[in-house]
Amino acid sequence: MTEEQSTEPQPQSPCVALVGAGPGDPDLLTVKALRLIQEADVVVYDRLVSEEIMDLIPAGATRIFAGKAALHHHMKQDDINETLVNLAKSGRRVVRLKGGDPFIFGRGSEEAMYLAEHGICFQIVPGITASAGCTAYAGIPLTHRGLATGVRIVTGHVREGEELDLDWAGLADPNTTLVIYMGLTNVERITRELIANGLSPEIPSAAVQSGTTPRQRSVTAPLSDLAAVLDKEQFKAPSLLVIGRVVALADTLAWKIPQSACDIEAHG
């Protein structure tokens, strides 16, 4: 095989496609992701894959739910890994469909390593991760000249019984946008630690729930008020937290009209 020839796995080989479904809007799927979904014999999917994307799976394809919520796992990771190997060995076209991007807090690398260890070929199809998609739909640029020179992406989730232990001093940087996945449960601790480590209580912050879908909603607040606002507004997972001066631009750049507003406009 020459260097110019494709090294993409051949379809006749037992193979698994680890596919990023993006943050929810089916129009944000890559062309390759959509093709693989529509060609799949079996789809192993997560809780964060939106209803709109699930509707794209062929009617005859087998669907296996491997969803996870905080502290509640429908399937253990070891069981998911073994399921992928067994399905690939059966000769079917297998898609492992993950919300966002497989390699950003999606355990895609763990599953790929397990497949490699068991001699199963795989391919990775990147997806738009929530930190890019949800913030763009909420009108929050991750960087902006004069406001943010970089981005930090962390997870606010920990195993049951463990305490969230991040580099709080390093994260409390006013020149960096901080994006927190799965941070809703620990939002009080997150805001408290950031302020204790020097970040201004007044720095703008936001949360985006079900970003890029018709169910999207978002709020902004000073960092010190974020936890109380999210509690009052009854925000639920999946929600993304964004902290940094760029959040102030949402007042001008927010362009996506929430579904509720569309309904009000339509019915006057």
Secondary structure in CASP SS format (residue, H / E / C, confidence):
PFRMAT SS
TARGET T0000
AUTHOR 0000-0000-0000
METHOD secondary structure of the structure
MODEL  1
M C 1.00
T C 1.00
E C 1.00
E C 1.00
Q C 1.00
S C 1.00
T C 1.00
E C 1.00
P C 1.00
Q C 1.00
P C 1.00
Q C 1.00
S C 1.00
P C 1.00
C E 1.00
V E 1.00
A E 1.00
L E 1.00
V E 1.00
G E 1.00
A C 1.00
G E 1.00
P C 1.00
G C 1.00
D C 1.00
P H 1.00
D H 1.00
L H 1.00
L C 1.00
T C 1.00
V H 1.00
K H 1.00
A H 1.00
L H 1.00
R H 1.00
L H 1.00
I H 1.00
Q H 1.00
E H 1.00
A C 1.00
D C 1.00
V E 1.00
V E 1.00
V E 1.00
Y E 1.00
D C 1.00
R C 1.00
L C 1.00
V C 1.00
S C 1.00
E H 1.00
E H 1.00
I H 1.00
M H 1.00
D C 1.00
L C 1.00
I C 1.00
P C 1.00
A C 1.00
G C 1.00
A C 1.00
T E 1.00
R E 1.00
I E 1.00
F E 1.00
A C 1.00
G C 1.00
K E 1.00
A E 1.00
A C 1.00
L C 1.00
H E 1.00
H E 1.00
H C 1.00
M C 1.00
K C 1.00
Q H 1.00
D H 1.00
D H 1.00
I H 1.00
N H 1.00
E H 1.00
T H 1.00
L H 1.00
V H 1.00
N H 1.00
L H 1.00
A H 1.00
K H 1.00
S C 1.00
G C 1.00
R C 1.00
R C 1.00
V E 1.00
V E 1.00
R E 1.00
L E 1.00
K E 1.00
G C 1.00
G E 1.00
D C 1.00
P C 1.00
F C 1.00
I C 1.00
F C 1.00
G C 1.00
R C 1.00
G H 1.00
S H 1.00
E H 1.00
E H 1.00
A H 1.00
M H 1.00
Y H 1.00
L H 1.00
A H 1.00
E H 1.00
H C 1.00
G C 1.00
I C 1.00
C E 1.00
F E 1.00
Q E 1.00
I E 1.00
V E 1.00
P C 1.00
G C 1.00
I C 1.00
T C 1.00
A H 1.00
S H 1.00
A H 1.00
G H 1.00
C H 1.00
T H 1.00
A H 1.00
Y H 1.00
A C 1.00
G C 1.00
I C 1.00
P C 1.00
L C 1.00
T C 1.00
H E 1.00
R C 1.00
G C 1.00
L C 1.00
A E 1.00
T C 1.00
G E 1.00
V E 1.00
R E 1.00
I E 1.00
V E 1.00
T E 1.00
G C 1.00
H C 1.00
V C 1.00
R C 1.00
E C 1.00
G C 1.00
E C 1.00
E C 1.00
L C 1.00
D C 1.00
L C 1.00
D C 1.00
W H 1.00
A H 1.00
G H 1.00
L H 1.00
A C 1.00
D C 1.00
P C 1.00
N C 1.00
T E 1.00
T E 1.00
L E 1.00
V E 1.00
I E 1.00
Y E 1.00
M C 1.00
G C 1.00
L C 1.00
T C 1.00
N C 1.00
V H 1.00
E H 1.00
R H 1.00
I H 1.00
T H 1.00
R H 1.00
E H 1.00
L H 1.00
I H 1.00
A H 1.00
N C 1.00
G C 1.00
L C 1.00
S C 1.00
P C 1.00
E C 1.00
I C 1.00
P E 1.00
S E 1.00
A E 1.00
A E 1.00
V E 1.00
Q E 1.00
S C 1.00
G C 1.00
T C 1.00
T C 1.00
P C 1.00
R C 1.00
Q C 1.00
R E 1.00
S E 1.00
V E 1.00
T E 1.00
A E 1.00
P E 1.00
L H 1.00
S H 1.00
D H 1.00
L H 1.00
A H 1.00
A H 1.00
V H 1.00
L H 1.00
D H 1.00
K H 1.00
E C 1.00
Q C 1.00
F C 1.00
K C 1.00
A C 1.00
P C 1.00
S E 1.00
L E 1.00
L E 1.00
V E 1.00
I E 1.00
G C 1.00
R H 1.00
V H 1.00
V H 1.00
A H 1.00
L H 1.00
A H 1.00
D H 1.00
T H 1.00
L H 1.00
A C 1.00
W C 1.00
K C 1.00
I C 1.00
P C 1.00
Q H 1.00
S H 1.00
A H 1.00
C H 1.00
D H 1.00
I H 1.00
E H 1.00
A H 1.00
H H 1.00
G C 1.00
END
